[in-house]
Each structure stands twice: as C-alpha cells, then as structure tokens.
Amino acid sequence: QVQLVESGGGLVQPGGSLRLSCAASGIIFSIYTMGWYRQAPGKQRELVATKTTGGSTKYADSVKGRFIISRDNAKNTVYLQMNSLKPEDTAVYYCNADTNWGSSGYNYWGQGTQVTVSS
C-alpha cells in the first residue's frame, strides 16, 4: 500500500517560514521524482517544485529564491523549506511521487497539508 503523508503545514505570518515534510512508504523512493504542488481556493493545482532521482530541481517562477526542495532517500522523505512566505502562498500543498515513465509509470499523491499565510 502506497502512502505519502505530508506534515508541517499551518498558519504563519507574511515573511515567515515553514518546512513541509512528506514521508513515503510502499514505494522504492529512490526511483521516483518527488514533487510539491499546491492548490489555492478556486484555482487549479500547480507545480511548486520537483526534485529528480539525479538531483535536478525545478521551481515555479513564483517561488524561486524563496523555496527549497530536498530529499533524503535514506528516510524516504522529501522536504519543502518555504521562506519569505507571502499571502499568495496560501494553499493546500500536496506531495507527489512520479516515476516519469509515461503511460507505463506510476504516480501517487498525498492527502495535502494546509498552509495559510496571514497576519
């Protein structure tokens, strides 16, 4: 049974920081590209950051220079360090695991964790 369990969300003031964690089980973590996506009310889910098995990273323009994605293959965990948070970062943040094998691959989602940036 595959599980992606996010934690670390919450309420933070503008300019503050949060660190999200996603613990994976039931998959061979090291072969998956791990990512974070977010969905704000009334908007589509969007990519925040991804980190491949080889260590390459990709960030949304809106978070470049503020967010850092990292992964610990020994702990089957991916992290998202979020700094200089803005109200527009408010969303449900989802963890994603993808083999990137196209139609023959595997893709899994976590249940999401709420991040609210407000004074």
Secondary structure, 3 states (H helix, E strand, C coil): CCEEEEECCEEECCCCCEEEEEEEECCCHHHCEEEEEEECCCCCCEEEEEECCCCCEEECCCCCCCEEEEEECCCCEEEEEECCCCHHHCEEEEEEEECCCHHHCCEEECCCEEEEECC
